[in-house]
Amino acid sequence: MTTPQTDPDTTAQQPPASPRRRRGGRRWVDVLAASLLSAVLASVGTYAAVQGIDDDPTATTAGAPEAGQDGAPEAGQDSVDDGAADGTPVSFAEDQDWAAVAASVTPGVVSIDVVGRQGQGSGSGVVWDTQGHVVTNAHVVGAAEQVQVVLSDGRRYPASVVGQDPSSDLAVLALENAPADLEPVAVGDDGALAVGDPVMAIGNPLGLSGTVTTGIVSALDRPVTTRATGTTPGGDPVATEVVTNAIQTSAAINPGNSGGALVNAAGELVGINSSIAALPAAGASQAGSIGIGFAIPAAKVQVITDQLIADGTAEHAFLGVGLRDGAAEADGAALTGAEVRQVEPGSPASEAGIQDGDLVVAIDGEQVRSAIALVGQVRERASGEQVELEVVRDGERVQVTVTLATRPDRG
């Protein structure tokens, strides 16, 4: 039997509404198959020995065959129409100067060393402003008793935790005696990203500060579930489930990259690197990059960070339903989505007329194919934001307008 998931909060800001922008094209909301991949936090407590790998001296670069070679017509010979599609070499319109991007952004990315009850660890962070605020993941500093921030030039500063929000896996630090020459990373528009766009990850993987890797945006709005460690008001560690409507990237992300920057080709912050996927292996306690990494979108980072800096806590919007994966038929086709199994009395869902048994298949015109996909979509929106749900009820598609409210528990 599938256990219903209670709709958790979405990290958001009470009006004004979230700066989230709708992306054009198809949005990917599929859940990673648990039997193949599991998203794991890029943990702060693990270091690894680094072994050099020699380049393959026999490696060659493949190119188009020259005239007279197999597969290419002789000079002056007409091509044979064998039913194959004609192809034209493609490339980016212009070369990307990643060296310039790295030089511009690296001063705004820091290493974070922590000491806690369970030992020492490290992670990454992003300089947010010239006042000394640094953004990182909550799981990097969640149970830390001492925190030090190391700038890209080696200067080291003690730091305190201004606020942390385990539900979004974000935290803000404040440097003690912050220097006047801090270089914040400019925040970009993650809503302008498209699948295939080039991106760069910068951070402190395996304790190797200032590491840069490049890749592309592999998918957008990928619902990913992880667990982040925070602290109770009494200082005890507590684990919180995190569902992120994440940016998936092929840029190599490894343990220690958590909290670092994912930037676009203009050197603008489009995400905070937070987790990686790993192939399950018996006895394995840590994972490395397999080309599937995830980042928290910058718009969500902006909303949560502003709240944490203001008063150390963050508000979360909620829909007020219990969910499970479900399916229904409409218009002669089978559809999958988030099936409502419980509606909380007095919740936004109840007031909008959502019913038990409704199958949510879209939100604001964007497909919802599972319970976790809807959770991820709700969590990236703001308290007070109005959303349009498409549900299948008794074989018919029904449009329901819901105004998300602020979850009663704050923080």
PyMOL commands that set and color helices and strands:
alter all, ss='L'
color gray80, all
select helices_A, chain A and resi 98-108+138-141+190-192+205-207+298-311+348-352+371-379
alter helices_A, ss='H'
color red, helices_A
select strands_A, chain A and resi 5-6+10-12+38-41+109-116+119-127+133-136+144-150+156-165+170-175+198-203+211-231+237-249+261-263+269-278+293-297+315-318+321-330+333-343+359-363+366-367+386-393+396-403+405-406
alter strands_A, ss='S'
color yellow, strands_A
deselect
rebuild
show_as cartoon
